[in-house]
Amino acid sequence: MGDGKKLIKKRARSFAPGTVSNVGPGFDLMGFPVFGIGDEVEVTPNGTGTSRIVAIQGNDAISHEVESNTAGKAILSFLEENAPGEGVDITLYKNMPIGSGMGSSAASAVAGAVAVNGLLAEPLKPDQLVEYAMAGEMIASGSRHGDNVIPSLVGGFVIINDIETLDFFRVDAPADLLVMLIHPHIEIKTSHARSILPDTIPVKDSIRQTSAALTLLAGIVSADYAKIAAASKDYIAEPYRSGLIPGYAEAKRLLLAGGAVAFNISGSGPTMFALFNDAAKAETARSTVEKIHGRINLGVDISISKVNNGGAKLLEVE
């Protein structure tokens, strides 16, 4: 891709959705995006050969240094290979909380890659942008895992076969699958959430994890909700991370009893997700979650949407 394409458009603005990653048994391997939450990036060629972040709206704590900003790093990585010598002015619209477990850093990185790609005469295909977005997301996560970046970029239910080669495949999620995101008002650093996991797991747990992941995938492909219920299972991360989230055990117990198909932690947490195929049960569950968090005096944001099978998109190009 190093043929030196130049940026010919005057401006591009993009949106990248937030994501649920791990999805229970698919630790570092599975993820899907949702509707209603995500970040936006706007880029404008500046003719200086140097890229700079001119504004960040929504979070004053995020770095304005291009190299240490997830969106900025993704853009730099893209320009180096596809438009060397070019520079852009970057505006990040940070609509998602950091440390949320909803793929916040990945959404910024993906939005950056999609926006700058929109400036080309012949934009690259979405799957060709993965490496650039990954370069940005690594600024925040410190490790190479694509279960937020890739779903945010391409949409649908994504399964990663090999993170080193970025080999993955996606399938559309069932049209009637509903996702509830429960975001308590606490922050869990991804680095901490990963540090408390064991370096090794027993063979029996590995077998159970693999079985649950395969069952979940079969359920997504066939819209079999009895199989999709396997998303409640996780023998690698949930036993260690659930204790970091106030009210987790009670919420899981009550929502599953009230008709949720599955319940687990989104990414590193603290966001939790519940899956439904009945909108009325999802709304009842919303009230249940609000009562739990009211009782423990912890603020919470709750959203319900379908799985976003489309992924990131350009909003404006001129």
Contacts in CASP RR format, 6 or more apart in sequence:
PFRMAT RR
TARGET T0000
AUTHOR 0000-0000-0000
METHOD contacts of the structure
MODEL  1
MGDGKKLIKKRARSFAPGTVSNVGPGFDLMGFPVFGIGDEVEVTPNGTGT
SRIVAIQGNDAISHEVESNTAGKAILSFLEENAPGEGVDITLYKNMPIGS
GMGSSAASAVAGAVAVNGLLAEPLKPDQLVEYAMAGEMIASGSRHGDNVI
PSLVGGFVIINDIETLDFFRVDAPADLLVMLIHPHIEIKTSHARSILPDT
IPVKDSIRQTSAALTLLAGIVSADYAKIAAASKDYIAEPYRSGLIPGYAE
AKRLLLAGGAVAFNISGSGPTMFALFNDAAKAETARSTVEKIHGRINLGV
DISISKVNNGGAKLLEVE
1 81 0 8 1.000
1 82 0 8 1.000
1 124 0 8 1.000
1 128 0 8 1.000
2 81 0 8 1.000
2 82 0 8 1.000
2 84 0 8 1.000
3 82 0 8 1.000
4 82 0 8 1.000
4 83 0 8 1.000
4 84 0 8 1.000
5 82 0 8 1.000
5 83 0 8 1.000
5 120 0 8 1.000
5 121 0 8 1.000
5 122 0 8 1.000
6 83 0 8 1.000
6 86 0 8 1.000
6 120 0 8 1.000
6 121 0 8 1.000
7 45 0 8 1.000
7 83 0 8 1.000
7 86 0 8 1.000
7 87 0 8 1.000
7 88 0 8 1.000
7 116 0 8 1.000
7 119 0 8 1.000
7 120 0 8 1.000
8 119 0 8 1.000
8 120 0 8 1.000
8 121 0 8 1.000
9 45 0 8 1.000
9 118 0 8 1.000
9 119 0 8 1.000
9 120 0 8 1.000
9 317 0 8 1.000
9 318 0 8 1.000
10 44 0 8 1.000
10 45 0 8 1.000
10 318 0 8 1.000
11 42 0 8 1.000
11 43 0 8 1.000
11 44 0 8 1.000
11 316 0 8 1.000
11 317 0 8 1.000
11 318 0 8 1.000
12 42 0 8 1.000
12 43 0 8 1.000
12 115 0 8 1.000
12 116 0 8 1.000
12 117 0 8 1.000
12 118 0 8 1.000
12 119 0 8 1.000
12 314 0 8 1.000
12 316 0 8 1.000
12 317 0 8 1.000
12 318 0 8 1.000
13 40 0 8 1.000
13 41 0 8 1.000
13 42 0 8 1.000
13 43 0 8 1.000
13 115 0 8 1.000
13 314 0 8 1.000
13 315 0 8 1.000
13 316 0 8 1.000
13 317 0 8 1.000
14 40 0 8 1.000
14 41 0 8 1.000
14 42 0 8 1.000
14 111 0 8 1.000
14 112 0 8 1.000
14 114 0 8 1.000
14 115 0 8 1.000
14 118 0 8 1.000
14 312 0 8 1.000
14 313 0 8 1.000
14 314 0 8 1.000
14 315 0 8 1.000
15 38 0 8 1.000
15 39 0 8 1.000
15 40 0 8 1.000
15 111 0 8 1.000
15 312 0 8 1.000
15 313 0 8 1.000
15 315 0 8 1.000
16 38 0 8 1.000
16 39 0 8 1.000
16 40 0 8 1.000
16 41 0 8 1.000
16 106 0 8 1.000
16 107 0 8 1.000
16 108 0 8 1.000
16 109 0 8 1.000
16 110 0 8 1.000
16 111 0 8 1.000
16 112 0 8 1.000
16 114 0 8 1.000
16 152 0 8 1.000
16 153 0 8 1.000
16 311 0 8 1.000
16 312 0 8 1.000
17 33 0 8 1.000
17 34 0 8 1.000
17 35 0 8 1.000
17 36 0 8 1.000
17 37 0 8 1.000
17 38 0 8 1.000
17 107 0 8 1.000
17 152 0 8 1.000
17 155 0 8 1.000
17 308 0 8 1.000
17 311 0 8 1.000
17 312 0 8 1.000
18 33 0 8 1.000
18 34 0 8 1.000
18 37 0 8 1.000
18 38 0 8 1.000
18 39 0 8 1.000
18 96 0 8 1.000
18 102 0 8 1.000
18 103 0 8 1.000
18 104 0 8 1.000
18 106 0 8 1.000
18 107 0 8 1.000
18 148 0 8 1.000
18 152 0 8 1.000
19 31 0 8 1.000
19 32 0 8 1.000
19 33 0 8 1.000
19 34 0 8 1.000
19 102 0 8 1.000
19 103 0 8 1.000
19 106 0 8 1.000
19 107 0 8 1.000
19 147 0 8 1.000
19 148 0 8 1.000
19 151 0 8 1.000
19 152 0 8 1.000
20 31 0 8 1.000
20 32 0 8 1.000
20 33 0 8 1.000
20 34 0 8 1.000
20 102 0 8 1.000
20 179 0 8 1.000
20 181 0 8 1.000
20 266 0 8 1.000
20 267 0 8 1.000
20 273 0 8 1.000
21 28 0 8 1.000
21 30 0 8 1.000
21 31 0 8 1.000
21 101 0 8 1.000
21 103 0 8 1.000
21 146 0 8 1.000
21 147 0 8 1.000
21 148 0 8 1.000
21 151 0 8 1.000
21 266 0 8 1.000
21 267 0 8 1.000
22 28 0 8 1.000
22 29 0 8 1.000
22 30 0 8 1.000
22 31 0 8 1.000
22 147 0 8 1.000
22 234 0 8 1.000
22 237 0 8 1.000
22 264 0 8 1.000
22 265 0 8 1.000
22 266 0 8 1.000
22 267 0 8 1.000
23 30 0 8 1.000
23 31 0 8 1.000
23 32 0 8 1.000
23 157 0 8 1.000
23 216 0 8 1.000
23 231 0 8 1.000
23 264 0 8 1.000
23 273 0 8 1.000
24 30 0 8 1.000
24 212 0 8 1.000
24 216 0 8 1.000
24 231 0 8 1.000
24 232 0 8 1.000
24 233 0 8 1.000
24 234 0 8 1.000
24 237 0 8 1.000
24 238 0 8 1.000
24 262 0 8 1.000
24 264 0 8 1.000
24 265 0 8 1.000
25 209 0 8 1.000
25 210 0 8 1.000
25 212 0 8 1.000
25 213 0 8 1.000
25 216 0 8 1.000
25 230 0 8 1.000
25 231 0 8 1.000
25 233 0 8 1.000
25 234 0 8 1.000
25 235 0 8 1.000
26 147 0 8 1.000
26 209 0 8 1.000
26 213 0 8 1.000
26 216 0 8 1.000
26 234 0 8 1.000
27 209 0 8 1.000
27 234 0 8 1.000
27 236 0 8 1.000
27 237 0 8 1.000
28 145 0 8 1.000
28 146 0 8 1.000
28 147 0 8 1.000
28 160 0 8 1.000
28 163 0 8 1.000
29 147 0 8 1.000
29 159 0 8 1.000
29 160 0 8 1.000
29 213 0 8 1.000
30 147 0 8 1.000
30 157 0 8 1.000
30 158 0 8 1.000
30 159 0 8 1.000
30 160 0 8 1.000
30 213 0 8 1.000
30 216 0 8 1.000
30 217 0 8 1.000
31 147 0 8 1.000
31 148 0 8 1.000
31 150 0 8 1.000
31 151 0 8 1.000
31 157 0 8 1.000
31 158 0 8 1.000
32 151 0 8 1.000
32 155 0 8 1.000
32 156 0 8 1.000
32 157 0 8 1.000
32 158 0 8 1.000
32 173 0 8 1.000
32 179 0 8 1.000
32 307 0 8 1.000
32 308 0 8 1.000
33 151 0 8 1.000
33 152 0 8 1.000
33 155 0 8 1.000
33 156 0 8 1.000
33 307 0 8 1.000
33 308 0 8 1.000
33 310 0 8 1.000
33 311 0 8 1.000
34 179 0 8 1.000
34 181 0 8 1.000
34 303 0 8 1.000
34 305 0 8 1.000
34 306 0 8 1.000
34 307 0 8 1.000
34 308 0 8 1.000
35 305 0 8 1.000
35 306 0 8 1.000
35 308 0 8 1.000
36 303 0 8 1.000
36 305 0 8 1.000
37 95 0 8 1.000
37 96 0 8 1.000
37 102 0 8 1.000
37 181 0 8 1.000
37 303 0 8 1.000
38 95 0 8 1.000
38 96 0 8 1.000
38 107 0 8 1.000
38 111 0 8 1.000
39 71 0 8 1.000
39 92 0 8 1.000
39 93 0 8 1.000
39 94 0 8 1.000
39 95 0 8 1.000
39 96 0 8 1.000
39 104 0 8 1.000
39 107 0 8 1.000
39 108 0 8 1.000
39 111 0 8 1.000
40 92 0 8 1.000
40 93 0 8 1.000
40 95 0 8 1.000
40 111 0 8 1.000
40 315 0 8 1.000
41 71 0 8 1.000
41 75 0 8 1.000
41 90 0 8 1.000
41 91 0 8 1.000
41 92 0 8 1.000
41 93 0 8 1.000
41 108 0 8 1.000
41 111 0 8 1.000
41 112 0 8 1.000
41 114 0 8 1.000
41 115 0 8 1.000
42 90 0 8 1.000
42 91 0 8 1.000
42 93 0 8 1.000
42 115 0 8 1.000
42 316 0 8 1.000
43 75 0 8 1.000
43 88 0 8 1.000
43 89 0 8 1.000
43 90 0 8 1.000
43 91 0 8 1.000
43 112 0 8 1.000
43 115 0 8 1.000
43 116 0 8 1.000
43 119 0 8 1.000
44 88 0 8 1.000
44 89 0 8 1.000
45 86 0 8 1.000
45 87 0 8 1.000
45 88 0 8 1.000
45 89 0 8 1.000
45 119 0 8 1.000
46 52 0 8 1.000
46 87 0 8 1.000
46 88 0 8 1.000
46 89 0 8 1.000
47 86 0 8 1.000
47 87 0 8 1.000
48 87 0 8 1.000
49 85 0 8 1.000
49 86 0 8 1.000
49 87 0 8 1.000
50 87 0 8 1.000
51 66 0 8 1.000
51 72 0 8 1.000
51 75 0 8 1.000
51 76 0 8 1.000
51 79 0 8 1.000
51 87 0 8 1.000
51 88 0 8 1.000
51 89 0 8 1.000
51 90 0 8 1.000
52 66 0 8 1.000
52 89 0 8 1.000
52 90 0 8 1.000
53 64 0 8 1.000
53 65 0 8 1.000
53 66 0 8 1.000
53 69 0 8 1.000
53 71 0 8 1.000
53 72 0 8 1.000
53 90 0 8 1.000
53 91 0 8 1.000
53 92 0 8 1.000
54 89 0 8 1.000
54 90 0 8 1.000
54 91 0 8 1.000
55 91 0 8 1.000
55 92 0 8 1.000
56 62 0 8 1.000
56 64 0 8 1.000
56 91 0 8 1.000
56 92 0 8 1.000
56 94 0 8 1.000
57 91 0 8 1.000
57 92 0 8 1.000
57 93 0 8 1.000
57 94 0 8 1.000
58 93 0 8 1.000
58 94 0 8 1.000
58 95 0 8 1.000
59 94 0 8 1.000
59 98 0 8 1.000
61 98 0 8 1.000
62 69 0 8 1.000
62 92 0 8 1.000
62 94 0 8 1.000
62 98 0 8 1.000
63 69 0 8 1.000
66 72 0 8 1.000
66 73 0 8 1.000
66 75 0 8 1.000
66 76 0 8 1.000
66 90 0 8 1.000
67 73 0 8 1.000
67 76 0 8 1.000
68 139 0 8 1.000
69 92 0 8 1.000
69 108 0 8 1.000
69 139 0 8 1.000
70 105 0 8 1.000
70 106 0 8 1.000
70 108 0 8 1.000
70 109 0 8 1.000
70 136 0 8 1.000
70 137 0 8 1.000
70 139 0 8 1.000
70 140 0 8 1.000
71 90 0 8 1.000
71 92 0 8 1.000
71 108 0 8 1.000
71 109 0 8 1.000
71 111 0 8 1.000
71 112 0 8 1.000
71 136 0 8 1.000
72 90 0 8 1.000
72 112 0 8 1.000
72 136 0 8 1.000
73 109 0 8 1.000
73 135 0 8 1.000
73 136 0 8 1.000
73 138 0 8 1.000
73 139 0 8 1.000
74 108 0 8 1.000
74 109 0 8 1.000
74 110 0 8 1.000
74 112 0 8 1.000
74 113 0 8 1.000
74 116 0 8 1.000
74 132 0 8 1.000
74 133 0 8 1.000
74 135 0 8 1.000
74 136 0 8 1.000
74 137 0 8 1.000
75 88 0 8 1.000
75 90 0 8 1.000
75 112 0 8 1.000
75 113 0 8 1.000
75 115 0 8 1.000
75 116 0 8 1.000
75 132 0 8 1.000
77 113 0 8 1.000
77 131 0 8 1.000
77 132 0 8 1.000
77 135 0 8 1.000
77 136 0 8 1.000
78 112 0 8 1.000
78 113 0 8 1.000
78 116 0 8 1.000
78 117 0 8 1.000
78 129 0 8 1.000
78 132 0 8 1.000
79 85 0 8 1.000
79 86 0 8 1.000
79 87 0 8 1.000
79 88 0 8 1.000
79 116 0 8 1.000
81 132 0 8 1.000
82 117 0 8 1.000
82 120 0 8 1.000
82 124 0 8 1.000
83 119 0 8 1.000
83 120 0 8 1.000
88 116 0 8 1.000
88 119 0 8 1.000
90 112 0 8 1.000
92 108 0 8 1.000
92 111 0 8 1.000
94 108 0 8 1.000
96 102 0 8 1.000
96 103 0 8 1.000
96 104 0 8 1.000
96 107 0 8 1.000
97 104 0 8 1.000
97 183 0 8 1.000
97 187 0 8 1.000
98 104 0 8 1.000
98 105 0 8 1.000
98 140 0 8 1.000
98 187 0 8 1.000
99 187 0 8 1.000
99 188 0 8 1.000
99 189 0 8 1.000
99 190 0 8 1.000
99 268 0 8 1.000
99 269 0 8 1.000
100 183 0 8 1.000
100 187 0 8 1.000
100 269 0 8 1.000
100 270 0 8 1.000
100 271 0 8 1.000
101 188 0 8 1.000
101 190 0 8 1.000
101 266 0 8 1.000
101 267 0 8 1.000
101 268 0 8 1.000
101 269 0 8 1.000
101 270 0 8 1.000
101 271 0 8 1.000
102 181 0 8 1.000
102 183 0 8 1.000
102 266 0 8 1.000
102 271 0 8 1.000
103 148 0 8 1.000
103 152 0 8 1.000
103 267 0 8 1.000
105 136 0 8 1.000
105 137 0 8 1.000
105 139 0 8 1.000
105 140 0 8 1.000
105 141 0 8 1.000
105 148 0 8 1.000
106 133 0 8 1.000
106 137 0 8 1.000
106 146 0 8 1.000
106 148 0 8 1.000
106 149 0 8 1.000
106 152 0 8 1.000
107 148 0 8 1.000
107 152 0 8 1.000
109 133 0 8 1.000
109 134 0 8 1.000
109 135 0 8 1.000
109 136 0 8 1.000
109 137 0 8 1.000
109 139 0 8 1.000
109 149 0 8 1.000
110 129 0 8 1.000
110 133 0 8 1.000
110 149 0 8 1.000
110 152 0 8 1.000
110 153 0 8 1.000
110 312 0 8 1.000
111 312 0 8 1.000
112 133 0 8 1.000
113 129 0 8 1.000
113 132 0 8 1.000
113 133 0 8 1.000
113 153 0 8 1.000
114 126 0 8 1.000
114 129 0 8 1.000
114 153 0 8 1.000
114 312 0 8 1.000
114 313 0 8 1.000
114 314 0 8 1.000
115 314 0 8 1.000
117 123 0 8 1.000
117 124 0 8 1.000
117 129 0 8 1.000
118 314 0 8 1.000
118 317 0 8 1.000
119 317 0 8 1.000
126 153 0 8 1.000
126 154 0 8 1.000
126 312 0 8 1.000
127 153 0 8 1.000
127 154 0 8 1.000
129 153 0 8 1.000
130 146 0 8 1.000
130 149 0 8 1.000
130 150 0 8 1.000
130 153 0 8 1.000
130 166 0 8 1.000
131 166 0 8 1.000
133 149 0 8 1.000
133 152 0 8 1.000
133 153 0 8 1.000
134 144 0 8 1.000
134 146 0 8 1.000
134 149 0 8 1.000
134 166 0 8 1.000
137 146 0 8 1.000
137 148 0 8 1.000
137 149 0 8 1.000
138 144 0 8 1.000
140 190 0 8 1.000
141 190 0 8 1.000
141 191 0 8 1.000
142 191 0 8 1.000
143 194 0 8 1.000
144 163 0 8 1.000
144 164 0 8 1.000
145 163 0 8 1.000
146 160 0 8 1.000
146 163 0 8 1.000
147 158 0 8 1.000
147 160 0 8 1.000
147 267 0 8 1.000
148 267 0 8 1.000
150 158 0 8 1.000
150 160 0 8 1.000
150 166 0 8 1.000
150 168 0 8 1.000
150 170 0 8 1.000
151 157 0 8 1.000
151 158 0 8 1.000
151 170 0 8 1.000
151 311 0 8 1.000
152 311 0 8 1.000
152 312 0 8 1.000
153 311 0 8 1.000
153 312 0 8 1.000
154 170 0 8 1.000
154 310 0 8 1.000
154 311 0 8 1.000
154 312 0 8 1.000
155 170 0 8 1.000
155 308 0 8 1.000
155 309 0 8 1.000
155 310 0 8 1.000
155 311 0 8 1.000
155 312 0 8 1.000
156 170 0 8 1.000
156 171 0 8 1.000
156 172 0 8 1.000
156 173 0 8 1.000
156 307 0 8 1.000
156 308 0 8 1.000
156 309 0 8 1.000
156 310 0 8 1.000
156 311 0 8 1.000
157 170 0 8 1.000
157 171 0 8 1.000
157 172 0 8 1.000
157 173 0 8 1.000
157 217 0 8 1.000
157 220 0 8 1.000
157 307 0 8 1.000
158 168 0 8 1.000
158 169 0 8 1.000
158 170 0 8 1.000
159 168 0 8 1.000
159 169 0 8 1.000
159 170 0 8 1.000
159 171 0 8 1.000
159 217 0 8 1.000
160 166 0 8 1.000
160 167 0 8 1.000
160 168 0 8 1.000
161 167 0 8 1.000
161 168 0 8 1.000
161 169 0 8 1.000
171 220 0 8 1.000
171 221 0 8 1.000
172 309 0 8 1.000
173 220 0 8 1.000
173 306 0 8 1.000
173 307 0 8 1.000
173 309 0 8 1.000
174 220 0 8 1.000
174 223 0 8 1.000
174 277 0 8 1.000
174 307 0 8 1.000
175 306 0 8 1.000
176 223 0 8 1.000
176 277 0 8 1.000
177 223 0 8 1.000
177 228 0 8 1.000
177 275 0 8 1.000
177 276 0 8 1.000
177 277 0 8 1.000
177 306 0 8 1.000
177 307 0 8 1.000
178 275 0 8 1.000
178 276 0 8 1.000
178 277 0 8 1.000
178 278 0 8 1.000
178 279 0 8 1.000
178 282 0 8 1.000
178 304 0 8 1.000
178 305 0 8 1.000
178 306 0 8 1.000
179 273 0 8 1.000
179 274 0 8 1.000
179 275 0 8 1.000
179 276 0 8 1.000
179 304 0 8 1.000
179 305 0 8 1.000
179 306 0 8 1.000
179 307 0 8 1.000
180 260 0 8 1.000
180 273 0 8 1.000
180 274 0 8 1.000
180 275 0 8 1.000
180 276 0 8 1.000
180 282 0 8 1.000
180 285 0 8 1.000
180 286 0 8 1.000
180 289 0 8 1.000
180 302 0 8 1.000
180 303 0 8 1.000
180 304 0 8 1.000
181 266 0 8 1.000
181 271 0 8 1.000
181 272 0 8 1.000
181 273 0 8 1.000
181 301 0 8 1.000
181 302 0 8 1.000
181 303 0 8 1.000
181 304 0 8 1.000
181 305 0 8 1.000
182 251 0 8 1.000
182 271 0 8 1.000
182 272 0 8 1.000
182 273 0 8 1.000
182 274 0 8 1.000
182 289 0 8 1.000
182 300 0 8 1.000
182 301 0 8 1.000
182 302 0 8 1.000
183 270 0 8 1.000
183 271 0 8 1.000
183 300 0 8 1.000
183 301 0 8 1.000
183 302 0 8 1.000
184 245 0 8 1.000
184 246 0 8 1.000
184 247 0 8 1.000
184 270 0 8 1.000
184 271 0 8 1.000
184 272 0 8 1.000
184 293 0 8 1.000
184 298 0 8 1.000
184 299 0 8 1.000
184 300 0 8 1.000
185 298 0 8 1.000
185 299 0 8 1.000
185 300 0 8 1.000
185 301 0 8 1.000
186 245 0 8 1.000
186 246 0 8 1.000
186 270 0 8 1.000
186 298 0 8 1.000
187 270 0 8 1.000
188 241 0 8 1.000
188 244 0 8 1.000
188 245 0 8 1.000
188 268 0 8 1.000
188 269 0 8 1.000
188 270 0 8 1.000
189 268 0 8 1.000
190 268 0 8 1.000
193 237 0 8 1.000
193 241 0 8 1.000
193 244 0 8 1.000
193 267 0 8 1.000
193 268 0 8 1.000
193 269 0 8 1.000
194 268 0 8 1.000
196 240 0 8 1.000
196 241 0 8 1.000
196 244 0 8 1.000
197 236 0 8 1.000
197 237 0 8 1.000
197 240 0 8 1.000
197 241 0 8 1.000
198 240 0 8 1.000
201 209 0 8 1.000
201 235 0 8 1.000
201 236 0 8 1.000
205 235 0 8 1.000
205 236 0 8 1.000
206 235 0 8 1.000
208 233 0 8 1.000
208 235 0 8 1.000
209 233 0 8 1.000
209 234 0 8 1.000
209 235 0 8 1.000
209 236 0 8 1.000
212 230 0 8 1.000
212 233 0 8 1.000
212 234 0 8 1.000
212 235 0 8 1.000
213 230 0 8 1.000
215 227 0 8 1.000
215 230 0 8 1.000
216 227 0 8 1.000
216 228 0 8 1.000
216 230 0 8 1.000
216 231 0 8 1.000
218 224 0 8 1.000
218 227 0 8 1.000
219 225 0 8 1.000
219 227 0 8 1.000
219 228 0 8 1.000
219 230 0 8 1.000
220 228 0 8 1.000
225 261 0 8 1.000
225 277 0 8 1.000
228 261 0 8 1.000
228 262 0 8 1.000
228 275 0 8 1.000
229 261 0 8 1.000
229 262 0 8 1.000
230 262 0 8 1.000
231 261 0 8 1.000
231 262 0 8 1.000
231 263 0 8 1.000
231 264 0 8 1.000
231 275 0 8 1.000
232 252 0 8 1.000
232 256 0 8 1.000
232 262 0 8 1.000
232 263 0 8 1.000
232 264 0 8 1.000
233 264 0 8 1.000
234 264 0 8 1.000
234 265 0 8 1.000
237 265 0 8 1.000
237 267 0 8 1.000
238 264 0 8 1.000
238 265 0 8 1.000
241 265 0 8 1.000
241 268 0 8 1.000
241 269 0 8 1.000
242 248 0 8 1.000
242 249 0 8 1.000
242 265 0 8 1.000
244 269 0 8 1.000
244 270 0 8 1.000
245 265 0 8 1.000
245 269 0 8 1.000
245 270 0 8 1.000
245 272 0 8 1.000
246 296 0 8 1.000
246 298 0 8 1.000
247 292 0 8 1.000
247 293 0 8 1.000
247 296 0 8 1.000
247 298 0 8 1.000
248 265 0 8 1.000
248 272 0 8 1.000
250 292 0 8 1.000
251 263 0 8 1.000
251 272 0 8 1.000
251 288 0 8 1.000
251 289 0 8 1.000
251 292 0 8 1.000
252 263 0 8 1.000
252 264 0 8 1.000
252 272 0 8 1.000
254 288 0 8 1.000
254 292 0 8 1.000
255 263 0 8 1.000
255 274 0 8 1.000
255 285 0 8 1.000
255 288 0 8 1.000
255 289 0 8 1.000
256 262 0 8 1.000
256 263 0 8 1.000
258 281 0 8 1.000
258 284 0 8 1.000
258 285 0 8 1.000
258 288 0 8 1.000
259 276 0 8 1.000
259 278 0 8 1.000
259 281 0 8 1.000
259 285 0 8 1.000
260 274 0 8 1.000
260 275 0 8 1.000
260 276 0 8 1.000
260 281 0 8 1.000
260 282 0 8 1.000
260 285 0 8 1.000
261 274 0 8 1.000
261 275 0 8 1.000
261 276 0 8 1.000
261 277 0 8 1.000
262 274 0 8 1.000
262 275 0 8 1.000
263 272 0 8 1.000
263 273 0 8 1.000
263 274 0 8 1.000
263 275 0 8 1.000
264 272 0 8 1.000
264 273 0 8 1.000
265 271 0 8 1.000
265 272 0 8 1.000
265 273 0 8 1.000
266 272 0 8 1.000
266 273 0 8 1.000
274 282 0 8 1.000
274 285 0 8 1.000
276 282 0 8 1.000
276 285 0 8 1.000
276 304 0 8 1.000
279 304 0 8 1.000
282 304 0 8 1.000
283 304 0 8 1.000
286 302 0 8 1.000
286 304 0 8 1.000
289 300 0 8 1.000
289 302 0 8 1.000
290 300 0 8 1.000
290 302 0 8 1.000
293 299 0 8 1.000
293 300 0 8 1.000
294 300 0 8 1.000
END
